[in-house]
């Protein structure tokens, strides 16, 4: 019979592999629990609006950080989106002799779909990650626990101001992206198709109707809510120190971006039913 000396270490025992059904069940349970926790946090951020205390200073700070801070990238992105649209469709407009309709196509595409979606994705990449990393750092350094110890509700002070700020500024940023995109589209149309300013802007302004504007300004409200609440949720659920902050930041951007695209589909279906064009 083999024996081990005091200087020998016993052989390592391989951990027992978990059955596939157990892994699947645990994944489903954890996912449902995360959805439940996120729903509770998102709902509480709305409920906080109807009862004091209100943190107006924090709200104004977040409007500056999310709104004004995102303005340069929104202007740059909107300009090139409009320019690329005309650049890619110029050949087709010339082929069918409908270059005068360039303004219509760019205006409707930007206002109804591209403007809200691209703006939301850009803000998600910038603000959802920033919110998650900021709140995650506060969790790691126990600042959130200190708030609770002093009787301050972290959800009311940290989540609600960010949610309101994001919902308030995203439609404004979308309007800026639409306008700058039309400018980019006009410049390319003027150079490549020879359209005059009067011809382009006449069609661009007349093309969108009331329902188109409702489509374009309703979706940013939902997108802003998703960006802020997802970023806050991932930040407040950070575990594992500084490495956890990095994981939460990445996860917040991915989840917010996918949620924006998925919700955009269902919002389009709903808005088309309520406000047909």
C-alpha positions in Angstrom: 0.0 0.0 0.0 1.4 3.4 -1.1 1.9 6.0 1.6 2.8 9.6 1.4 5.7 11.2 3.3 5.1 14.4 5.2 6.9 16.3 2.5 4.7 15.0 -0.3 1.4 16.7 -1.3 -1.6 14.5 -1.9 -2.7 14.3 -5.5 -5.3 16.9 -6.6 -8.8 15.6 -7.0 -10.6 16.9 -10.1 -13.8 18.7 -9.2 -16.9 16.9 -10.1 -18.4 18.1 -13.4 -21.9 19.6 -13.1 -24.7 18.1 -15.1 -25.8 20.1 -18.1 -29.3 20.4 -16.8 -28.0 22.0 -13.6 -26.0 24.5 -15.5 -29.0 25.4 -17.7 -31.3 25.7 -14.7 -28.9 27.9 -12.8 -28.4 30.2 -15.8 -32.1 30.6 -16.2 -32.6 31.3 -12.5 -29.8 33.9 -12.4 -31.2 35.5 -15.6 -34.7 35.8 -14.2 -33.3 37.1 -10.9 -31.4 39.7 -12.7 -34.4 40.8 -14.7 -36.4 40.9 -11.5 -33.8 43.1 -9.7 -33.5 45.4 -12.8 -37.3 45.8 -13.0 -37.5 46.7 -9.3 -34.7 49.3 -9.6 -36.3 50.8 -12.8 -39.7 51.0 -11.2 -38.4 52.5 -8.0 -36.6 55.2 -10.0 -40.0 56.2 -11.4 -41.7 56.0 -8.0 -39.1 58.3 -6.5 -40.4 61.1 -8.7 -43.6 61.5 -6.7 -42.1 61.9 -3.2 -39.4 64.0 -1.6 -36.5 64.5 -1.2 -35.5 65.6 -4.7 -31.9 66.1 -5.7 -32.1 68.9 -8.2 -28.4 69.7 -8.1 -27.6 66.1 -9.0 -30.1 66.2 -11.8 -28.5 69.4 -13.3 -25.1 67.8 -13.0 -26.2 64.8 -14.9 -27.9 66.9 -17.6 -24.5 68.5 -18.1 -22.5 65.3 -18.1 -24.9 63.3 -20.3 -26.3 66.0 -22.5 -23.6 68.6 -23.0 -20.9 66.0 -22.7 -22.4 63.9 -25.5 -23.0 66.8 -27.9 -19.6 66.7 -29.8 -19.9 63.0 -30.6 -23.6 63.3 -31.6 -22.8 66.2 -33.9 -19.9 64.3 -35.6 -21.9 61.1 -35.9 -25.0 62.8 -37.2 -23.1 64.7 -39.9 -21.5 61.6 -41.3 -24.6 59.5 -41.1 -26.5 62.0 -43.3 -23.5 62.3 -45.6 -23.1 58.6 -46.0 -26.8 58.1 -46.7 -26.7 60.5 -49.7 -23.3 59.1 -50.8 -24.6 55.5 -50.9 -28.0 56.3 -52.5 -26.8 59.0 -55.0 -26.3 56.5 -57.8 -29.8 55.1 -57.4 -31.4 58.5 -57.4 -29.5 59.4 -60.6 -30.4 56.1 -62.2 -34.2 56.7 -61.9 -34.0 60.4 -62.4 -35.4 61.2 -58.9 -32.5 63.2 -57.5 -35.0 65.8 -56.3 -36.3 63.3 -53.7 -33.0 63.0 -52.0 -34.1 65.5 -49.3 -37.2 63.4 -48.6 -35.3 60.2 -48.2 -32.7 61.6 -45.9 -35.2 63.5 -43.8 -37.6 60.6 -43.3 -34.8 58.1 -42.6 -33.1 60.3 -40.0 -36.2 61.4 -38.2 -38.0 58.1 -38.1 -35.2 55.6 -37.4 -31.6 56.4 -37.9 -31.5 59.6 -35.8 -33.1 58.1 -32.6 -31.3 54.8 -32.9 -27.8 56.0 -33.7 -28.0 58.8 -31.1 -29.1 56.2 -28.4 -26.3 53.9 -29.3 -23.7 56.7 -29.1 -25.0 57.8 -25.8 -25.1 54.2 -24.5 -21.5 53.8 -25.4 -20.5 56.9 -23.6 -23.0 57.4 -20.8 -24.0 53.8 -19.9 -20.4 52.9 -19.5 -19.7 56.1 -17.5 -22.6 55.5 -15.2 -21.7 51.9 -14.6 -18.1 52.7 -13.9 -18.9 55.6 -11.6 -21.4 53.8 -9.5 -19.3 50.6 -9.6 -16.4 52.5 -8.2 -18.6 53.9 -5.4 -19.7 50.4 -4.6 -16.2 49.1 -4.5 -15.0 52.0 -2.2 -18.1 51.5 0.0 -19.5 54.9 -0.6 -22.9 53.4 -1.4 -22.8 51.6 2.0 -21.9 54.9 3.7 -25.0 56.5 2.1 -27.2 53.8 3.5 -25.6 54.2 6.9 -26.4 57.9 6.9 -30.0 57.3 5.9 -29.7 58.3 2.2 -31.4 56.1 -0.3 -28.9 55.4 -3.1 -31.7 54.7 -5.6 -33.2 58.1 -5.0 -29.9 60.0 -5.1 -27.9 58.1 -7.7 -30.4 56.4 -10.0 -33.4 58.8 -10.3 -31.4 61.9 -11.3 -29.5 60.0 -14.0 -32.7 58.4 -15.3 -34.5 61.8 -15.5 -31.5 63.5 -17.1 -31.1 60.9 -19.7 -34.8 60.8 -20.6 -34.8 64.6 -20.8 -31.7 65.1 -23.0 -31.9 62.2 -25.4 -34.8 63.7 -27.5 -32.8 67.0 -27.7 -29.7 65.2 -28.8 -31.7 63.3 -31.3 -33.0 66.6 -32.7 -29.5 67.9 -33.0 -28.4 64.7 -34.8 -31.3 64.9 -37.2 -30.5 68.5 -38.1 -26.8 68.0 -38.5 -27.4 64.9 -40.5 -29.5 66.9 -42.9 -26.7 69.4 -43.2 -24.2 66.6 -44.0 -26.7 65.1 -46.5 -27.2 68.5 -48.2 -23.5 69.1 -48.6 -22.9 65.7 -50.3 -26.1 66.1 -52.4 -25.0 69.5 -53.5 -21.5 68.2 -54.5 -22.5 64.9 -56.0 -26.0 65.5 -57.4 -25.8 69.3 -58.0 -28.9 69.9 -55.9 -29.5 73.5 -54.9 -30.2 74.5 -51.3 -33.8 75.5 -52.0 -34.5 72.2 -53.7 -33.0 70.0 -51.0 -34.4 71.8 -48.0 -37.9 72.3 -49.5 -38.3 68.5 -49.8 -36.5 67.8 -46.5 -38.8 70.0 -44.5 -42.0 69.1 -46.3 -41.5 65.3 -46.3 -42.0 64.5 -42.5 -45.5 64.6 -41.2 -46.8 64.8 -37.7 -46.8 61.1 -37.2 -43.2 60.9 -38.4 -42.2 63.4 -35.7 -44.1 61.5 -33.1 -42.2 58.3 -34.2 -38.8 60.1 -34.0 -39.4 61.8 -30.6 -41.1 59.0 -28.8 -38.4 56.4 -29.1 -35.6 58.5 -27.5 -37.7 58.7 -24.3 -37.7 54.9 -24.0 -34.1 54.6 -25.1 -33.0 57.2 -22.5 -34.7 55.3 -19.8 -33.0 52.0 -20.8 -29.6 53.6 -21.0 -29.7 55.2 -17.5 -31.3 52.3 -15.7 -29.1 49.6 -17.3 -26.0 51.6 -16.4 -27.2 52.2 -12.8 -28.1 48.6 -12.4 -24.8 47.2 -13.6 -22.9 49.7 -11.6 -24.7 49.0 -8.3 -24.4 45.3 -8.8 -20.6 45.3 -9.1 -18.8 42.5 -7.3 -15.1 41.6 -7.4 -13.3 44.9 -6.9 -11.8 46.9 -9.7 -12.1 43.9 -12.1 -15.8 43.8 -11.5 -16.1 47.5 -12.4 -14.5 46.7 -15.8 -16.9 43.8 -16.4 -19.9 45.9 -15.4 -18.9 48.7 -17.7 -18.6 46.4 -20.7 -21.8 44.6 -19.8 -23.7 47.8 -19.4 -22.8 49.0 -22.9 -23.6 45.6 -24.5 -26.9 45.1 -22.7 -28.0 48.7 -23.3 -27.2 48.6 -27.0 -29.0 45.3 -27.6 -32.0 46.5 -25.6 -32.1 49.7 -27.7 -32.2 47.7 -30.9 -34.7 45.1 -29.6 -37.0 47.7 -28.1 -36.8 49.8 -31.2 -38.4 47.0 -33.2 -41.3 46.7 -30.8 -41.7 50.5 -30.5 -41.9 50.7 -34.3 -44.6 48.1 -34.5 -46.6 49.9 -31.7 -46.1 53.4 -33.1 -47.1 52.2 -36.6 -50.3 50.8 -35.2 -51.1 53.9 -33.1 -49.8 56.5 -35.6 -49.9 55.1 -39.1 -48.1 56.9 -41.9 
